[in-house]
């Protein structure tokens, strides 16, 4: 693996790690500030209003992901005109769809009895419509930020783009909290974050233009033929959030129906704790995704094979080691976290950690498929498999209680490991025996090499 690839991976991991820190800051700081300045009731109404735009967060229909992969492969082949064609085609579609949706939601907010539906009493109907309008416009700007990020990703600046996007998130949060502290209401807080997002977009557009002058907005190079070629991989991406929704929310409904609300709290709390590991795995796979697309675009199957092996090896050993550590400290963490109000169930927690290990393994492997937009069948299988897992969990929960719900998830994740790894090995031209011997070997030697090659402190990580 070349020095350039290693450097880009290290920078990508650092940028993704910073994103996790930003998310943690937002989650930890926002709740006490909102409760202190607004009180629980008003804060609850804000949560209800701010979730409305979240329902439209997938309205790009997966075209940004599909276009980003295609652009990265074309740039790796030296085909920047082709990458520009993909970019403008995706930009025209995503902008048109999200703009139409934005206008529709704003219009509906003016007409529909949102206060009555959501039991809101603090604001007038006019004020609620204004807040929804601002939040939806902010979401539209967020889609534009994501499209700008495709340029960074395709041109080898993934870490820079990720860092800038997370800085915008942090600035948005800081602006909103400053407005809150200064006494602003719903409209003031929403307006502060929206204007910050707009400023961030302007900065991102200028910086992207400086780094990648070939990437320009417009419609001149947009092509219906190119757009049509993206429809299948783009829409297939929707299978992953659908499957995640079934896995995350659907299983809680199963537990609630069979065992009641107290069991839901226990299951949800322990699963949230176990999925801390998955957040780290997600940061790794998103970084490798870009390099995998570049390798395939350049026709370097050997590099793709090495990336696949090392990513899966890291996923297995990191998830296993972290799971052992979490299980050993789980009871103590639960005591500190919720003061023994939610009991610690060791068998359930162990099974949930096994789910995370299996999920981390096949998620590391599936990057090979999405890196070349060959994930259509996988996405459909994942959505169907997670739906089936709910049926299995329903039966097992009746028989075994809470551990049965975790077993229902585990069965499907074991199947996904078998299917995904098999498909990925064919794509990277790897032998199963050689692959598993590498993955199951502790990465001690690689860690020592990485330590020896770590950039000097004075080196700029983000040039």
C-alpha positions in Angstrom: 0.0 0.0 0.0 1.5 3.3 -1.1 2.5 6.1 1.3 -0.2 8.4 -0.3 -2.9 5.8 0.3 -1.8 5.4 3.9 -1.7 9.1 4.5 -5.2 9.6 3.0 -6.5 6.8 5.2 -5.0 8.3 8.4 -6.4 11.7 7.5 -9.8 10.2 6.8 -9.9 8.3 10.1 -8.9 11.5 11.9 -11.7 13.5 10.2 -14.3 10.8 10.9 -13.1 10.6 14.5 -13.6 14.4 14.8 -17.1 13.9 13.5 -17.8 11.4 16.3 -16.5 14.0 18.8 -18.8 16.7 17.4 -21.8 14.4 17.6 -20.9 13.5 21.2 -20.6 17.2 22.1 -23.9 18.1 20.6 -25.7 15.2 22.4 -24.1 15.9 25.8 -24.3 19.7 25.8 -27.7 20.4 24.1 -30.0 18.7 26.5 -29.1 20.5 29.7 -28.9 23.9 28.0 -32.3 23.5 26.4 -33.9 22.3 29.6 -32.3 25.1 31.6 -33.3 27.9 29.3 -36.7 26.6 28.0 -37.8 24.0 30.5 -38.8 20.4 29.7 -42.2 21.2 28.1 -41.0 23.8 25.7 -38.0 21.7 24.8 -40.2 18.8 24.1 -42.2 20.9 21.6 -38.9 21.9 20.0 -38.0 18.3 19.6 -41.3 17.5 17.9 -41.0 20.4 15.5 -37.3 19.7 14.6 -38.1 16.0 13.8 -40.4 17.0 11.0 -37.5 17.8 8.5 -35.7 14.6 9.6 -38.4 12.6 7.8 -37.2 14.1 4.5 -33.5 13.5 5.1 -33.5 10.7 2.5 -35.2 12.6 -0.2 -32.1 12.7 -2.4 -33.1 9.0 -3.1 -29.5 7.8 -2.7 -28.2 9.7 -5.8 -25.5 11.5 -3.8 -23.9 8.2 -2.7 -24.2 6.6 -6.1 -22.8 9.7 -7.9 -19.9 10.1 -5.4 -18.8 6.5 -6.1 -19.1 6.9 -9.9 -17.2 10.3 -9.8 -14.4 8.8 -7.7 -13.9 5.9 -10.1 -13.9 8.2 -13.1 -11.4 10.6 -11.6 -9.2 7.7 -10.7 -9.3 6.7 -14.5 -8.3 10.3 -15.4 -11.8 11.1 -16.7 -12.7 14.4 -15.1 -15.1 15.4 -17.9 -17.0 12.3 -17.2 -17.0 13.0 -13.5 -18.3 16.5 -14.1 -21.1 15.0 -16.2 -22.1 12.7 -13.3 -21.9 15.6 -10.8 -24.1 18.0 -12.8 -26.6 15.2 -13.6 -26.9 14.3 -9.9 -27.0 18.0 -8.9 -29.9 18.8 -11.3 -32.0 15.8 -10.0 -31.2 16.2 -6.3 -31.7 20.0 -6.3 -34.9 19.7 -8.3 -36.4 17.0 -6.0 -35.4 18.6 -2.7 -36.4 22.1 -3.9 -39.9 20.8 -4.9 -40.1 19.0 -1.5 -39.1 22.1 0.4 -41.7 24.2 -1.3 -44.4 21.5 -0.7 -43.6 21.2 3.0 -43.6 24.9 3.5 -47.0 25.1 1.8 -48.4 22.3 3.8 -47.1 23.8 7.1 -49.2 26.8 6.4 -52.4 24.8 5.8 -52.3 21.7 8.0 -53.3 21.8 11.7 -49.8 21.0 12.9 -50.3 22.4 16.5 -53.3 20.2 17.0 -51.7 17.1 15.6 -48.5 17.5 17.7 -50.3 18.9 20.8 -48.3 22.1 20.7 -49.4 25.0 22.9 -46.5 27.4 23.2 -46.5 28.9 19.7 -49.1 30.2 17.4 -49.8 28.5 14.1 -48.0 31.3 12.3 -44.9 30.9 14.4 -44.9 27.1 14.0 -45.1 27.5 10.2 -42.2 29.9 10.3 -40.1 27.5 12.3 -40.9 24.6 10.0 -40.1 26.8 7.0 -36.6 27.7 8.4 -35.8 24.2 9.4 -36.8 22.8 6.0 -34.7 25.4 4.2 -31.8 24.5 6.4 -32.2 20.9 5.3 -32.2 22.0 1.6 -28.9 23.7 2.3 -27.6 20.5 4.0 -28.3 18.6 0.8 -26.2 21.1 -1.1 -23.4 20.6 1.4 -23.5 16.9 0.7 -23.3 17.5 -3.1 -20.3 19.8 -2.6 -18.7 17.0 -0.6 -18.7 14.8 -3.7 -15.9 17.0 -5.2 -13.7 16.5 -2.2 -14.3 12.8 -2.2 -13.6 12.3 -5.9 -10.4 14.4 -6.0 -8.6 12.8 -3.1 -9.7 15.4 -0.4 -12.2 13.3 1.5 -10.7 14.1 4.9 -10.8 17.8 4.1 -14.4 17.7 3.0 -15.4 15.6 6.1 -13.5 18.0 8.4 -15.2 21.1 6.9 -18.7 19.5 7.1 -18.2 18.6 10.7 -16.9 22.1 11.5 -20.1 23.5 9.9 -22.1 21.2 12.1 -20.2 22.4 15.2 -20.7 26.1 14.1 -24.4 25.5 13.6 -24.7 24.0 17.1 -22.7 26.9 18.6 -24.8 29.5 16.8 -28.0 27.9 18.0 -26.9 27.6 21.6 -25.7 31.2 21.6 -29.1 32.3 20.4 -30.7 30.2 23.1 -28.5 31.7 25.8 -29.3 35.2 24.6 -33.0 34.5 25.1 -34.1 33.7 21.5 -37.2 31.6 21.0 -37.9 28.8 18.5 -37.6 31.1 15.5 -34.4 32.8 16.7 -32.6 29.5 17.3 -33.8 28.0 14.0 -32.7 31.1 12.1 -29.3 31.2 13.7 -28.5 27.6 12.7 -29.9 28.1 9.2 -27.9 31.2 8.5 -24.8 29.4 9.8 -25.4 26.6 7.4 -25.8 29.0 4.5 -22.4 30.6 5.4 -20.8 27.2 5.7 -22.1 26.3 2.2 -20.6 29.5 0.7 -17.3 28.8 2.3 -17.4 25.1 1.1 -18.3 26.1 -2.4 -15.3 28.6 -2.6 -12.9 26.1 -1.0 -14.0 23.2 -3.3 -13.7 25.5 -6.3 -10.1 26.4 -5.3 -9.1 22.7 -4.8 -11.0 21.3 -7.8 -11.5 24.0 -10.5 -12.9 21.5 -12.9 -16.0 21.0 -10.7 -18.6 23.6 -11.6 -22.3 23.9 -10.9 -24.6 24.0 -13.9 -26.7 22.0 -16.3 -24.6 22.1 -19.5 -22.9 18.8 -18.9 -25.9 17.1 -17.3 -27.0 14.0 -19.1 -30.2 11.9 -18.9 -28.2 8.8 -20.0 -25.8 9.3 -17.2 -28.6 9.9 -14.7 -30.4 6.9 -15.8 -27.3 4.7 -15.2 -27.4 5.9 -11.6 -31.0 5.1 -10.9 -30.5 1.5 -10.0 -27.6 1.9 -7.6 -29.1 5.1 -6.2 -32.5 3.7 -5.3 -30.9 0.6 -4.0 -29.1 2.6 -1.4 -32.5 3.2 0.2 -32.6 -0.4 1.2 -29.9 0.2 3.8 -31.7 2.9 5.8 -34.9 0.9 5.5 -33.2 -2.2 6.9 -31.6 -0.1 9.7 -35.0 1.4 10.6 -36.5 -2.1 10.8 -33.6 -3.3 12.9 -33.4 -0.4 15.2 -37.1 0.7 15.7 -38.9 -2.5 14.6 -37.2 -4.7 17.1 -38.3 -2.3 19.9 -41.9 -2.6 18.8 -41.6 -6.4 18.9 -40.1 -6.3 22.5 -42.8 -3.8 23.5 -45.7 -5.9 22.1 -44.4 -9.1 23.7 -42.9 -8.0 27.0 -44.1 -4.4 27.6 -42.6 -0.9 27.9 -40.2 -1.7 30.8 -38.5 -4.4 28.7 -38.2 -1.9 25.8 -36.3 0.5 28.0 -33.9 -2.3 29.1 -33.4 -3.6 25.6 -33.0 -0.1 24.1 -30.5 1.1 26.7 -28.2 -1.9 26.5 -28.4 -1.9 22.7 -27.4 1.8 22.6 -24.4 1.0 24.8 -23.4 -1.9 22.6 -23.7 0.2 19.4 -21.0 2.6 20.6 -18.6 0.1 18.9 -20.5 0.3 15.7 -20.0 4.0 15.5 -16.2 3.5 15.4 -16.6 0.8 12.7 -18.7 3.2 10.6 -15.9 5.8 10.7 -13.5 3.3 9.4 -15.7 1.9 6.6 -16.7 5.4 5.3 -13.0 6.3 4.9 -12.1 3.0 3.2 -15.1 3.3 0.8 -13.4 6.3 -1.0 -10.1 4.6 -1.3 -11.8 1.4 -2.5 -13.6 3.3 -5.3 -10.3 4.9 -6.3 -8.5 1.5 -6.5 -11.2 -0.1 -8.6 -11.4 3.0 -10.8 -7.7 2.8 -11.5 -8.0 -1.0 -12.1 -5.8 -1.8 -9.1 -7.6 -5.0 -7.9 -4.5 -5.9 -5.8 -4.9 -2.7 -3.7 -8.7 -3.3 -3.4 -7.9 -6.8 -2.1 -5.5 -5.5 0.5 -7.9 -2.8 1.6 -10.7 -5.4 2.0 -8.5 -7.7 4.0 -7.2 -5.0 6.3 -10.6 -3.4 6.8 -12.2 -6.7 7.8 -9.3 -7.6 10.0 -9.6 -4.3 11.8 -13.3 -4.7 12.1 -13.0 -8.2 13.7 -10.3 -7.5 16.1 -11.5 -4.0 17.2 -15.1 -5.1 17.7 -14.0 -8.2 19.6 -11.6 -6.4 21.9 -14.0 -3.5 22.5 -16.9 -5.9 23.1 -14.9 -7.8 25.8 -14.0 -4.5 27.4 -17.6 -3.3 27.3 -18.9 -6.5 28.7 -16.5 -6.4 31.6 -17.4 -2.8 32.4 -21.0 -2.9 31.4 -22.5 -3.2 34.9 -20.4 -0.3 36.2 -21.3 1.9 33.2 -25.0 1.2 33.7 -24.7 2.1 37.3 -23.0 5.4 36.5 -25.2 6.1 33.5 -28.7 5.6 35.0 -28.1 5.1 38.7 -29.4 1.5 38.7 -32.8 2.6 37.3 -32.3 0.3 34.3 -31.1 -3.2 35.3 -28.1 -4.8 33.7 -28.9 -8.0 31.9 -25.6 -9.8 31.2 -26.9 -12.5 28.8 -28.8 -10.0 26.8 -25.8 -7.6 26.6 -23.5 -10.4 25.6 -25.8 -11.4 22.7 -26.1 -7.7 21.6 -22.3 -7.4 21.6 -22.2 -10.6 19.4 -24.6 -8.8 17.0 -22.3 -5.8 16.8 -19.3 -8.1 16.1 -21.1 -9.8 13.2 -22.5 -6.5 11.9 -19.1 -4.9 12.0 -17.6 -7.7 10.0 -20.0 -7.8 7.1 -20.3 -4.0 7.1 -16.5 -3.8 6.6 -16.8 -6.3 3.8 -19.8 -4.7 2.0 -17.8 -1.5 1.3 -16.3 -3.5 -1.6 -19.7 -3.8 -3.2 -20.9 -0.2 -2.6 -17.5 1.1 -3.8 -18.3 0.1 -7.3 -22.1 0.5 -7.2 -22.8 -3.2 -7.2 -24.9 -3.3 -4.0 -28.4 -3.6 -5.6 -29.0 -7.2 -4.6 -27.3 -6.8 -1.3 -29.5 -3.8 -0.3 -32.7 -5.8 -1.2 -31.5 -8.8 0.7 -30.7 -6.7 3.8 -34.1 -5.0 3.8 -35.9 -8.4 3.5 -33.5 -10.1 6.0 -34.2 -7.5 8.7 -37.9 -7.8 8.1 -37.6 -11.6 8.6 -35.5 -11.0 11.7 -38.5 -9.3 13.3 -40.6 -12.5 12.7 -37.8 -14.6 14.2 -37.4 -12.3 17.1 -41.1 -12.3 17.8 -41.1 -16.1 18.2 -37.9 -16.2 20.2 -39.0 -13.4 22.5 -42.1 -15.3 23.4 -39.9 -18.4 24.2 -36.8 -16.8 25.7 -37.7 -13.3 26.8 -35.3 -10.4 26.0 -32.4 -12.7 24.9 -34.7 -14.0 22.2 -35.0 -10.6 20.6 -31.2 -10.3 20.4 -31.0 -13.9 19.0 -33.4 -12.9 16.2 -31.0 -10.1 15.2 -27.9 -12.3 15.5 -29.3 -15.0 13.2 -29.8 -12.5 10.4 -26.4 -10.9 10.9 -24.6 -14.3 10.7 -26.4 -14.9 7.4 -25.3 -11.4 6.1 -21.7 -12.2 7.0 -21.8 -15.3 4.8 -23.5 -13.6 1.9 -21.6 -10.3 1.8 -18.1 -11.8 2.3 -18.7 -14.3 -0.4 -19.7 -11.7 -2.9 -16.8 -9.4 -1.9 -14.2 -12.1 -2.3 -15.3 -12.7 -5.9 -15.0 -9.0 -6.6 -11.5 -8.6 -5.2 -10.4 -11.9 -6.6 -9.4 -13.4 -3.2 -9.4 -17.0 -2.0 -11.5 -17.7 1.1 -8.8 -19.6 2.9 -6.2 -16.8 2.3 -8.7 -14.2 3.3 -9.7 -15.8 6.6 -6.1 -16.7 7.6 -5.3 -13.0 7.2 -8.3 -11.7 9.0 -8.0 -14.0 12.0 -4.4 -13.1 12.5 -3.9 -10.4 15.2 -2.7 -7.2 13.4 0.2 -6.7 15.8 2.8 -6.3 13.1 0.7 -3.8 11.2 0.2 -1.7 14.3 3.9 -1.6 14.9 4.5 -0.5 11.3 1.8 2.1 11.6 3.3 3.5 14.8 6.7 3.7 13.1 5.3 5.5 10.1 3.0 7.9 12.0 3.5 11.5 10.6 5.7 13.8 12.6 3.9 16.1 14.9 4.8 19.2 12.9 3.4 17.7 9.7 0.1 19.2 8.6 -2.5 16.5 8.6 -5.0 18.6 6.5 -3.0 20.5 3.9 
